[in-house]
Amino acid sequence: MSEVDAQQAEENRIDEAVERSDIAIEVRGLRNSFGDQVVHENLDLDVRKGEILGVVGGSGTGKSVLMRAIIGLQNPDAGDICVFGKSMIGELNDDEALAIRKRWGVLFQGGALFSTLTVAENVEVPIREYYPNIGPALRDEIAAYKIRMTGLPAEAGPKYPAELSGGMRKRAGLARALALDPDLLFLDEPTAGLDPIGAAAFDDQTRRLQQTLGLTVFLITHDLDTLYSICDRVAVLADKRVIAVGTIAELLATDHPWIQEYFNGPRGRAATAAVEREKNKAASTPPDGRR
């Protein structure tokens, strides 16, 4: 079998796994440490296909470390991580690794754009890496489409990151994360540093993209408005593991002190009230939008 045939066979296998699996990511018995500091111990987590899973926890609970372990940037001490049924721990051959990595996009904190590349060139980076045979014209067309998809104006393409606002840089990073039409989208604190209006707009954009593209979203955040407005479930990290996973209503029924303090504190109550106001507003608005 030629190298191209082997790659295509592995991609076909992943296609079948994506179609038949209800679980996009499965983490079992995960242990991460840095020297004597143990960040995770016996951590378990399932991410369901097609959901937006919010991941929360106090400072130092290892939210970003967990994401980095899933995408292969952190080598765990123990445990297993499966993405669409393929174990990511241990040795993957090149075809397996390539087929899996094409299936996810990542938005790191702050966007993590290359400062010396334009927005369009940043979006083209994964295309160049994984599809080197795609020509410049098609690559430019794909980049322009992804830029518009994330709500940026077309004229943002030739600009450099330093010429953009914080919110625009986030959207540019999101465009790059979507460059390969992924099944999985990892977002690390996507609304951090944005004003409330910009954060709400980014949340709305995330939900629309998730619904339109059928994405599974792993979303690290501390923003209660984000958790209440777009997350289907929330995973809570504490005590070096995931202590609870569920809807916010289900989490509120638990008696863990951190969960109660986080969701029942002043900001949690404010977020709950805001959601209730939106629900009441939607319920009182006729389908044609007239009152």
N, C-alpha and C positions, 0 to 999 in steps of 0.2 A: 504494500500500500504506500502511495506517495505521501509526502509530507502534507500536501494540500488536502488529499483525501482523508488523512488521519485527523487533521484539524476539523474538517467538515463533519466527519463521523462523530467526533466528540461534541461539536456544537449541536448536532442533531440529538445526541443523547441528553444534553442539557435541555433542549427544547421539550423533549418528552417529559423530563423530570419536572420542569416548570408547569407543564399542563396538568400533570396528575397529582402534584403535591399540594396539600393544604398548608404546609409549613414551609416558609421561605428560609428561615434561619433556626437552627436548633443548637443550643449551647448546653453542654452537660459537664458538670464537675470541674468547671474552669478555675484555674489558679494562676494569678498574676502577681509577681512581686518585683521589687527593685531593691536588691541587696537584702537587708533584714526587714524591710517594710513590705508586708503582705497587703496587697490592694484587694484582691479577690480570693476567696477560698470556697471551693465547692459551689460555684455559681451556676445556676440553671436558668435557662430562658428559652421560650419559643416565640418567634415572630411569625404571625399568620400571614399567608399570602393575601395581598390586597388591602391590608390595614395600614393606618398610620399609628405607629406605636411611639408614644412619648416616653422618654427615659429621663427620670429625675433622681436627684439625690443630693446630699449635702456636699460641701467642698471636700475633696479628697476621697470620695467614694469610688472614683475610677470610671466615670461615665465615658470619657473620651478614650481611656485605656481599653474599655470593653469594645468600643467601636473599632479601634485600631487593631485589636486582636482578631476581630471578625474579618477585617479586610486584609489581614496578613502583614501589618506593619509592627505588630508586637507579638513576640513568640511566647506563648503561655508556658508556665512550668508544668502544667498537667491539665487534663480534660480534653474535650473534643468539641469542635465547631463544625457543623454541617451546613452548607448552603445549597439548597435545592437537592438535598440528599447526598452531596459529595463532601467528604471529610476534608477540611482545610488544614488539618494538623498532620504533620508528617510530610512525606515527599510526594508532591504532585509532579507528573510529567509535564512537559511544556504545553502540550495540547490541552490537557485538563485545566491547567492554570489559566491559559489564555481564554478558554471557553467560559470559565467562571468569571474572570475579571471583566470581560466584555459585558457582563450582565449587571454590573453595578456602576453607579456614579456617586461621587462624594463631593459634598460641599463642606470644606473645613472652616474653622472659625476665621472670620474676617475675609473669607473668600479665597485667600491663598493664591491670588493671581500672580503671574510672572510680570514683574513691573516693567521689563524691557520689551514686552510683547503687547500689541494692541488687544482690545477685547476680542475681536474676530480671531486673531492669531492664538489667543488663549483657548478659545473654544475649539480650535482646530488641533490642539496638542494631542488629545486622545485619538482623534481620527488619524493623524499622522502615525501615531504609535501602533495602532492596531490594524489600520487599513492603509499601509504605505502605497498601495497601488492606485488609490483614489487620486485623480488628477486635481490640479489647483482650482479649476473652474467649479467642479462639483463640490470640492471641499469648501470653497467660499460660499457656495449656495447653501450648503448644510449649515454652516456657521451663521449665516444671515437669518435663516429660518429659526434656529435655536434662540438667537438673540431676540427676535420678535416674539417667540413663544413665551419668553419669560417677562414680557412687558416692557422691554427696553426699546427705545426708538432706534430706527435703522442707523441713524447717524452716530450711535454709540459704538458701532463696529470698529471704525478706524481710530477711536480714541484710546489713550493709555489709561491704566487704572488710576494714576494720580490725578487725572482730569475728571474723574467721576466722584459723585457723592457716595457716602457709605452705603446707602440703600441700593444705588446702581451697581456698586461693586459686588454686593451680595447677589443681585440678579445676574450679573455677568458670571459669577462663580457657579450659579445654578445652571446657566446656559451650558457651561463647560461640563457640568455633571450630567447633563442630559444629552450630550453630544452623540453618544452611541446608542440612543434609545434603550436605556437600561430597564430591567425589571425591578431592580432594587435601587433605592435612593437613600443615601446616608447624609443627614443634615446635622452638623454640630453647631449648636447655639446659633441658628440662622437669623434670629431677630435681635441678638445682643447688640447693643449700641444704637439701635434704631429708635426713633421717636414713636409714640403710640400709634400714630396714623400710618407711618411706614411699616411698623411691625404688623399691624392688622392687614395691610395690603399684601404683605409678603405671605402671611398666613392664608389669606383668601386665594392667592396665586398657587400656593402649595396644594391646597385642597382641590382646586380646579384641575391642576395638572395630574394629581393622583387619580382623580375620577376619570379624566379623559384618556390617560395613558395606561390605566390599570396598574399603577405603581404600588409596590410595597415600600413604605417609608419608615426608616429607623431614625427618630428625631430626638436628639439630645437638647433639652431646654430647661431653663429655670423660669420661663415666662408662663405664669398661670393663665393668662389670657389665651395663649397658644394651646395649652393643655385642654382648656374648656371648649375652645371653639373648633378645633380640627382633629384632635386625637381620638381615635376609636378606643384605645386602651392605653393605660399608663403602667410602666414598670418602675418600681421604686427600689433604688440601690441604698442599702444601709447594712451595717454589720458585716461588710465584705461580701455580700451576696445580694440577690434579688429577694427582697422580703415579701413582696406582694406584686401581683399583676392583675389588672382588671379595669373596668370603667371607673370613673371618679366616684360614682355612687357606691360601687362595690368597695373601693378603697376607704371611703368614709365610714363604712360599716366595720372596718378593722379597728383594733384598739392600740396599734403601735403608736407610741408617743410622737415620733417624728412625723408620721403621716397625719396625725391629728393636728399637730402644730402647723404643718405646712399648708394643709388644705382648709383648716378651720381658723387660721389666723386672719388678721384684718385684710390682707391682700386676697386671700382665698375667698373670703366672704364677698369682697368687692367683685371678684371675677364671677362668682355665682350669681350675684345680683345682675351683672351685665348680661349674662347669658339668659336669665329669666326675662329681662326687658326685651331682648331681641326675639325671644320666643313669643312673647305677648304681642309684640309689634307685628310679627309675621302672621300670627293667628288672627289679628284684627284687620289685616289688609286683604281686600277681595282679590281673587285670582287675576282680574284685569288691572290691578294696581290702583283702582279708584276707590275713594272712601265715600 
